[in-house]
Amino acid sequence: MTKDALDKAARALLKMGPVPHKRPGKPTKKDLERKFKMTTNRKDRPVIRETG
């Protein structure tokens, strides 16, 4: 990246306003009944999957 591109990106970041704070909604009964299982993939990395 050139200095001009970095300057342009920095100016764009400064022009952005604050992010509004919004509380997440309460979970529904369907959300609370979801079940997950952690397994490993072929490369022995953990993977979380939803079960039924």
LOPALUM-420186 format. One record per atom (N, C-alpha, C): residue number from 1; residue in three letters; atom name; x, y, z. Coordinates in Angstrom, 2 decimals. Layout:
! LOPALUM-420186
{nr: NUM | rest: ALA | atom: CA | east: X | north: Y | up: Z} .
...
END
This chain:
! LOPALUM-420186
{nr: 1 | rest: MET | atom: N | east: 0.84 | north: -1.18 | up: 0.00} .
{nr: 1 | rest: MET | atom: CA | east: 0.00 | north: 0.00 | up: 0.00} .
{nr: 1 | rest: MET | atom: C | east: 0.88 | north: 1.24 | up: 0.00} .
{nr: 2 | rest: THR | atom: N | east: 0.42 | north: 2.21 | up: -0.70} .
{nr: 2 | rest: THR | atom: CA | east: 1.17 | north: 3.45 | up: -0.75} .
{nr: 2 | rest: THR | atom: C | east: 0.75 | north: 4.36 | up: 0.40} .
{nr: 3 | rest: LYS | atom: N | east: 1.53 | north: 5.41 | up: 0.60} .
{nr: 3 | rest: LYS | atom: CA | east: 1.23 | north: 6.36 | up: 1.66} .
{nr: 3 | rest: LYS | atom: C | east: -0.11 | north: 7.05 | up: 1.39} .
{nr: 4 | rest: ASP | atom: N | east: -0.40 | north: 7.34 | up: 0.13} .
{nr: 4 | rest: ASP | atom: CA | east: -1.66 | north: 7.99 | up: -0.21} .
{nr: 4 | rest: ASP | atom: C | east: -2.85 | north: 7.10 | up: 0.12} .
{nr: 5 | rest: ALA | atom: N | east: -2.72 | north: 5.80 | up: -0.14} .
{nr: 5 | rest: ALA | atom: CA | east: -3.82 | north: 4.88 | up: 0.16} .
{nr: 5 | rest: ALA | atom: C | east: -4.04 | north: 4.78 | up: 1.66} .
{nr: 6 | rest: LEU | atom: N | east: -2.95 | north: 4.77 | up: 2.43} .
{nr: 6 | rest: LEU | atom: CA | east: -3.08 | north: 4.72 | up: 3.89} .
{nr: 6 | rest: LEU | atom: C | east: -3.71 | north: 6.00 | up: 4.42} .
{nr: 7 | rest: ASP | atom: N | east: -3.32 | north: 7.14 | up: 3.86} .
{nr: 7 | rest: ASP | atom: CA | east: -3.90 | north: 8.41 | up: 4.29} .
{nr: 7 | rest: ASP | atom: C | east: -5.40 | north: 8.44 | up: 4.00} .
{nr: 8 | rest: LYS | atom: N | east: -5.77 | north: 7.98 | up: 2.83} .
{nr: 8 | rest: LYS | atom: CA | east: -7.18 | north: 7.95 | up: 2.44} .
{nr: 8 | rest: LYS | atom: C | east: -7.98 | north: 7.03 | up: 3.37} .
{nr: 9 | rest: ALA | atom: N | east: -7.42 | north: 5.87 | up: 3.71} .
{nr: 9 | rest: ALA | atom: CA | east: -8.09 | north: 4.93 | up: 4.61} .
{nr: 9 | rest: ALA | atom: C | east: -8.23 | north: 5.52 | up: 6.01} .
{nr: 10 | rest: ALA | atom: N | east: -7.19 | north: 6.20 | up: 6.48} .
{nr: 10 | rest: ALA | atom: CA | east: -7.24 | north: 6.80 | up: 7.82} .
{nr: 10 | rest: ALA | atom: C | east: -8.28 | north: 7.90 | up: 7.87} .
{nr: 11 | rest: ARG | atom: N | east: -8.37 | north: 8.72 | up: 6.82} .
{nr: 11 | rest: ARG | atom: CA | east: -9.39 | north: 9.78 | up: 6.78} .
{nr: 11 | rest: ARG | atom: C | east: -10.79 | north: 9.18 | up: 6.76} .
{nr: 12 | rest: ALA | atom: N | east: -10.97 | north: 8.08 | up: 6.03} .
{nr: 12 | rest: ALA | atom: CA | east: -12.28 | north: 7.43 | up: 5.96} .
{nr: 12 | rest: ALA | atom: C | east: -12.67 | north: 6.88 | up: 7.34} .
{nr: 13 | rest: LEU | atom: N | east: -11.71 | north: 6.31 | up: 8.07} .
{nr: 13 | rest: LEU | atom: CA | east: -12.01 | north: 5.79 | up: 9.41} .
{nr: 13 | rest: LEU | atom: C | east: -12.40 | north: 6.91 | up: 10.36} .
{nr: 14 | rest: LEU | atom: N | east: -11.73 | north: 8.06 | up: 10.26} .
{nr: 14 | rest: LEU | atom: CA | east: -12.04 | north: 9.17 | up: 11.14} .
{nr: 14 | rest: LEU | atom: C | east: -13.42 | north: 9.78 | up: 10.84} .
{nr: 15 | rest: LYS | atom: N | east: -13.88 | north: 9.69 | up: 9.60} .
{nr: 15 | rest: LYS | atom: CA | east: -15.19 | north: 10.24 | up: 9.23} .
{nr: 15 | rest: LYS | atom: C | east: -16.35 | north: 9.35 | up: 9.68} .
{nr: 16 | rest: MET | atom: N | east: -16.05 | north: 8.08 | up: 9.96} .
{nr: 16 | rest: MET | atom: CA | east: -17.12 | north: 7.18 | up: 10.38} .
{nr: 16 | rest: MET | atom: C | east: -17.59 | north: 7.56 | up: 11.77} .
{nr: 17 | rest: GLY | atom: N | east: -18.88 | north: 7.48 | up: 11.98} .
{nr: 17 | rest: GLY | atom: CA | east: -19.45 | north: 7.82 | up: 13.28} .
{nr: 17 | rest: GLY | atom: C | east: -19.37 | north: 6.66 | up: 14.25} .
{nr: 18 | rest: PRO | atom: N | east: -19.80 | north: 6.88 | up: 15.48} .
{nr: 18 | rest: PRO | atom: CA | east: -19.77 | north: 5.80 | up: 16.47} .
{nr: 18 | rest: PRO | atom: C | east: -20.82 | north: 4.73 | up: 16.13} .
{nr: 19 | rest: VAL | atom: N | east: -20.55 | north: 3.52 | up: 16.57} .
{nr: 19 | rest: VAL | atom: CA | east: -21.47 | north: 2.41 | up: 16.33} .
{nr: 19 | rest: VAL | atom: C | east: -22.54 | north: 2.44 | up: 17.42} .
{nr: 20 | rest: PRO | atom: N | east: -23.83 | north: 2.45 | up: 17.04} .
{nr: 20 | rest: PRO | atom: CA | east: -24.86 | north: 2.48 | up: 18.08} .
{nr: 20 | rest: PRO | atom: C | east: -24.88 | north: 1.18 | up: 18.88} .
{nr: 21 | rest: HIS | atom: N | east: -25.04 | north: 1.31 | up: 20.19} .
{nr: 21 | rest: HIS | atom: CA | east: -25.09 | north: 0.15 | up: 21.07} .
{nr: 21 | rest: HIS | atom: C | east: -26.52 | north: -0.38 | up: 21.07} .
{nr: 22 | rest: LYS | atom: N | east: -26.68 | north: -1.64 | up: 20.74} .
{nr: 22 | rest: LYS | atom: CA | east: -28.01 | north: -2.25 | up: 20.70} .
{nr: 22 | rest: LYS | atom: C | east: -27.95 | north: -3.57 | up: 21.44} .
{nr: 23 | rest: ARG | atom: N | east: -28.81 | north: -3.74 | up: 22.42} .
{nr: 23 | rest: ARG | atom: CA | east: -28.84 | north: -4.98 | up: 23.19} .
{nr: 23 | rest: ARG | atom: C | east: -29.50 | north: -6.07 | up: 22.35} .
{nr: 24 | rest: PRO | atom: N | east: -28.96 | north: -7.29 | up: 22.43} .
{nr: 24 | rest: PRO | atom: CA | east: -29.59 | north: -8.40 | up: 21.70} .
{nr: 24 | rest: PRO | atom: C | east: -30.93 | north: -8.75 | up: 22.33} .
{nr: 25 | rest: GLY | atom: N | east: -31.86 | north: -9.22 | up: 21.52} .
{nr: 25 | rest: GLY | atom: CA | east: -33.17 | north: -9.60 | up: 22.03} .
{nr: 25 | rest: GLY | atom: C | east: -33.11 | north: -10.85 | up: 22.88} .
{nr: 26 | rest: LYS | atom: N | east: -34.18 | north: -11.10 | up: 23.63} .
{nr: 26 | rest: LYS | atom: CA | east: -34.23 | north: -12.30 | up: 24.46} .
{nr: 26 | rest: LYS | atom: C | east: -34.36 | north: -13.52 | up: 23.56} .
{nr: 27 | rest: PRO | atom: N | east: -33.70 | north: -14.63 | up: 23.90} .
{nr: 27 | rest: PRO | atom: CA | east: -33.80 | north: -15.83 | up: 23.06} .
{nr: 27 | rest: PRO | atom: C | east: -35.19 | north: -16.44 | up: 23.14} .
{nr: 28 | rest: THR | atom: N | east: -35.64 | north: -16.98 | up: 22.03} .
{nr: 28 | rest: THR | atom: CA | east: -36.94 | north: -17.64 | up: 22.00} .
{nr: 28 | rest: THR | atom: C | east: -36.80 | north: -19.06 | up: 22.54} .
{nr: 29 | rest: LYS | atom: N | east: -37.93 | north: -19.69 | up: 22.76} .
{nr: 29 | rest: LYS | atom: CA | east: -37.90 | north: -21.07 | up: 23.28} .
{nr: 29 | rest: LYS | atom: C | east: -37.22 | north: -21.99 | up: 22.27} .
{nr: 30 | rest: LYS | atom: N | east: -37.46 | north: -21.74 | up: 20.98} .
{nr: 30 | rest: LYS | atom: CA | east: -36.85 | north: -22.55 | up: 19.93} .
{nr: 30 | rest: LYS | atom: C | east: -35.32 | north: -22.41 | up: 19.98} .
{nr: 31 | rest: ASP | atom: N | east: -34.83 | north: -21.19 | up: 20.23} .
{nr: 31 | rest: ASP | atom: CA | east: -33.39 | north: -20.97 | up: 20.33} .
{nr: 31 | rest: ASP | atom: C | east: -32.81 | north: -21.72 | up: 21.53} .
{nr: 32 | rest: LEU | atom: N | east: -33.52 | north: -21.72 | up: 22.64} .
{nr: 32 | rest: LEU | atom: CA | east: -33.02 | north: -22.37 | up: 23.84} .
{nr: 32 | rest: LEU | atom: C | east: -33.00 | north: -23.89 | up: 23.72} .
{nr: 33 | rest: GLU | atom: N | east: -33.81 | north: -24.45 | up: 22.84} .
{nr: 33 | rest: GLU | atom: CA | east: -33.89 | north: -25.90 | up: 22.68} .
{nr: 33 | rest: GLU | atom: C | east: -32.88 | north: -26.45 | up: 21.68} .
{nr: 34 | rest: ARG | atom: N | east: -32.12 | north: -25.57 | up: 21.02} .
{nr: 34 | rest: ARG | atom: CA | east: -31.13 | north: -26.04 | up: 20.06} .
{nr: 34 | rest: ARG | atom: C | east: -30.00 | north: -26.75 | up: 20.78} .
{nr: 35 | rest: LYS | atom: N | east: -29.49 | north: -27.83 | up: 20.16} .
{nr: 35 | rest: LYS | atom: CA | east: -28.40 | north: -28.60 | up: 20.76} .
{nr: 35 | rest: LYS | atom: C | east: -27.23 | north: -28.66 | up: 19.79} .
{nr: 36 | rest: PHE | atom: N | east: -26.04 | north: -28.61 | up: 20.34} .
{nr: 36 | rest: PHE | atom: CA | east: -24.83 | north: -28.61 | up: 19.55} .
{nr: 36 | rest: PHE | atom: C | east: -23.89 | north: -29.70 | up: 20.03} .
{nr: 37 | rest: LYS | atom: N | east: -23.00 | north: -30.13 | up: 19.14} .
{nr: 37 | rest: LYS | atom: CA | east: -22.04 | north: -31.17 | up: 19.47} .
{nr: 37 | rest: LYS | atom: C | east: -20.68 | north: -30.74 | up: 18.91} .
{nr: 38 | rest: MET | atom: N | east: -19.64 | north: -30.87 | up: 19.72} .
{nr: 38 | rest: MET | atom: CA | east: -18.31 | north: -30.53 | up: 19.26} .
{nr: 38 | rest: MET | atom: C | east: -17.58 | north: -31.80 | up: 18.85} .
{nr: 39 | rest: THR | atom: N | east: -17.07 | north: -31.80 | up: 17.62} .
{nr: 39 | rest: THR | atom: CA | east: -16.31 | north: -32.93 | up: 17.10} .
{nr: 39 | rest: THR | atom: C | east: -15.02 | north: -32.39 | up: 16.48} .
{nr: 40 | rest: THR | atom: N | east: -14.23 | north: -33.27 | up: 15.92} .
{nr: 40 | rest: THR | atom: CA | east: -13.02 | north: -32.84 | up: 15.22} .
{nr: 40 | rest: THR | atom: C | east: -13.16 | north: -33.17 | up: 13.74} .
{nr: 41 | rest: ASN | atom: N | east: -12.54 | north: -32.35 | up: 12.92} .
{nr: 41 | rest: ASN | atom: CA | east: -12.57 | north: -32.61 | up: 11.49} .
{nr: 41 | rest: ASN | atom: C | east: -11.37 | north: -33.48 | up: 11.10} .
{nr: 42 | rest: ARG | atom: N | east: -11.13 | north: -33.63 | up: 9.82} .
{nr: 42 | rest: ARG | atom: CA | east: -10.04 | north: -34.50 | up: 9.35} .
{nr: 42 | rest: ARG | atom: C | east: -8.67 | north: -34.01 | up: 9.76} .
{nr: 43 | rest: LYS | atom: N | east: -8.54 | north: -32.72 | up: 10.00} .
{nr: 43 | rest: LYS | atom: CA | east: -7.25 | north: -32.16 | up: 10.39} .
{nr: 43 | rest: LYS | atom: C | east: -7.15 | north: -32.01 | up: 11.92} .
{nr: 44 | rest: ASP | atom: N | east: -8.00 | north: -32.71 | up: 12.65} .
{nr: 44 | rest: ASP | atom: CA | east: -8.03 | north: -32.68 | up: 14.12} .
{nr: 44 | rest: ASP | atom: C | east: -8.27 | north: -31.28 | up: 14.67} .
{nr: 45 | rest: ARG | atom: N | east: -9.08 | north: -30.50 | up: 13.99} .
{nr: 45 | rest: ARG | atom: CA | east: -9.47 | north: -29.18 | up: 14.48} .
{nr: 45 | rest: ARG | atom: C | east: -10.89 | north: -29.27 | up: 15.02} .
{nr: 46 | rest: PRO | atom: N | east: -11.21 | north: -28.56 | up: 16.10} .
{nr: 46 | rest: PRO | atom: CA | east: -12.57 | north: -28.66 | up: 16.65} .
{nr: 46 | rest: PRO | atom: C | east: -13.61 | north: -28.00 | up: 15.75} .
{nr: 47 | rest: VAL | atom: N | east: -14.75 | north: -28.66 | up: 15.64} .
{nr: 47 | rest: VAL | atom: CA | east: -15.86 | north: -28.15 | up: 14.83} .
{nr: 47 | rest: VAL | atom: C | east: -17.13 | north: -28.30 | up: 15.65} .
{nr: 48 | rest: ILE | atom: N | east: -17.95 | north: -27.24 | up: 15.70} .
{nr: 48 | rest: ILE | atom: CA | east: -19.22 | north: -27.28 | up: 16.43} .
{nr: 48 | rest: ILE | atom: C | east: -20.33 | north: -27.41 | up: 15.39} .
{nr: 49 | rest: ARG | atom: N | east: -21.17 | north: -28.43 | up: 15.55} .
{nr: 49 | rest: ARG | atom: CA | east: -22.29 | north: -28.67 | up: 14.63} .
{nr: 49 | rest: ARG | atom: C | east: -23.58 | north: -28.77 | up: 15.41} .
{nr: 50 | rest: GLU | atom: N | east: -24.65 | north: -28.32 | up: 14.79} .
{nr: 50 | rest: GLU | atom: CA | east: -25.96 | north: -28.43 | up: 15.42} .
{nr: 50 | rest: GLU | atom: C | east: -26.51 | north: -29.83 | up: 15.18} .
{nr: 51 | rest: THR | atom: N | east: -27.03 | north: -30.45 | up: 16.24} .
{nr: 51 | rest: THR | atom: CA | east: -27.61 | north: -31.78 | up: 16.10} .
{nr: 51 | rest: THR | atom: C | east: -29.13 | north: -31.65 | up: 16.11} .
{nr: 52 | rest: GLY | atom: N | east: -29.76 | north: -32.35 | up: 15.19} .
{nr: 52 | rest: GLY | atom: CA | east: -31.21 | north: -32.45 | up: 15.04} .
{nr: 52 | rest: GLY | atom: C | east: -31.98 | north: -31.39 | up: 15.59} .
END
